[in-house]
Amino acid sequence: MPLDKLVLGIPFYGRGNNKDIKGFVHYRDLIKLTGFETQWDTVAKVPYLVNAAGEMVCSYESPESIKHKAAFIIANNLRGAMYWEYAGDTDDHLLSRTVFEEVMKTAPKKK
């Protein structure tokens, strides 16, 4: 499959470890959770939450991680990005707005 035919999917939710956080949790709800510390995975370029014991309990996308993915899309000449579970975004559309702004700001301009 040619790279310029592919889009990168970006979830607007996190997936918990089913112990501390059960199943899938919308981003809009993740950012309100208490009792966890946010960490950054320098390889995957995504945030994740850890519990008091230092165990990873949930990974997810954020505006910062979306910026890294947008740069990957542009650098690798992918078709673009798509996201799912739009309902997981914040009321002010923080994630979807970041996807649009970051992918479009460096996208080739159509003539």
Secondary structure, DSSP 8 states (H G I E B T S, - for coil): --GGG-EEEEESEEEE-SSSS-SEEEHHHHTT--S-EEEEETTTTEEEEE-TTS-EEEE---HHHHHHHHHHHHHTT--EEEEE-GGGS-TT-HHHHHHHHHHHHSS----
